[in-house]
Amino acid sequence: MGELESIRTFLAVAGQSSFIGAARLLSSTPASVTRTVSALEDRLGVQLLLRTTRKVSLTSAGAAYAARVAPLVEGLVRATEETRDLQKVTAGSLRVSAPMSLGMKVLPSVLSQFSIIHPKTSVAIDLSDRFVDIVQEDYDLAIRISGPPTDKSTIWRKIRPVPRMLVASPAFLEQHGAPLQPEDLVKLECLSYDDEAKTEVWELSRNGQTRSIEARGRFSINNGDFLGRLAAAGEGVALLPRFIVEDDLRAGRLVHVLPGWTTPEIWLTLYYPPYAQLPLRVATFSDFFEAYIKDSWDDSRDR
């Protein structure tokens, strides 16, 4: 392994405080990462890392070395990307974070078509409904379904609004009664999207009036598809993006609850680290993703 790759491996271990974490980040093995760092220490003649059974940390020499080489490595990587960009070569690797439900429904087709046009670009997708830190966790971009960002250090790009709706199964409504106004939801089982153990609050508006309802019930889940299946099974009322429940709506397994009431607007967006300029491979994938969404998500999904 070359000197540059050895240094990048060392910086990955330092950043993750873990050989296992660095191996996962580099698509390598912990044994290979350990050997690479040990070889670098042997060449330098100093110990860069302290290894314990619980954690890996920098020695004072390691911290000083990391502070000196990190900007150099970053500059070399940026120079390589800029050179490729100048030649209009869309190559290299992309690490993308995406929400589970959207990723499962949309990204297989996106990647399949993208790879035909850009065969030299490899894409690693991490599906998670967790709101990842794209800077600290080293993502090139993240796909989100959310309101406006609170992290002012990131760049975000609106793609399109994502309609949401309250849904329940016909059997559940027949048994418990269909709500006629938001306050009626308090008496029903609500299926809450669980975000870091916080109770979901549904904000519903109509004709200038707004009601805030705590979505309380027996179940709270951090995945939209799971909530949709619970609702279709007759376990309660859920507030979900339409793209998750549209098949169940067409099949009659779910129906729209309180159709006259709307929820705050959320958007499908792309988030980026604070790039001075988007790398070509990131910009190319972003443009391709946006074009695919606008072509495949027709207006019928908004109704």
Beta strands, then each sheet from edge to edge (+ up, - down):
strand 1: 49-51
strand 2: 56-58
strand 3: 92-98
strand 4: 121-127
strand 5: 141-146
strand 6: 155-161
strand 7: 164-168
strand 8: 190-193
strand 9: 201-206
strand 10: 209-214
strand 11: 220-221
strand 12: 237-241
strand 13: 255-257
strand 14: 267-272
sheet 1: 1+ 2-
sheet 2: 4+ 3+ 5+ 14- 6+
sheet 3: 11+ 8+ 12+ 7- 13+
sheet 4: 9+ 10-
end
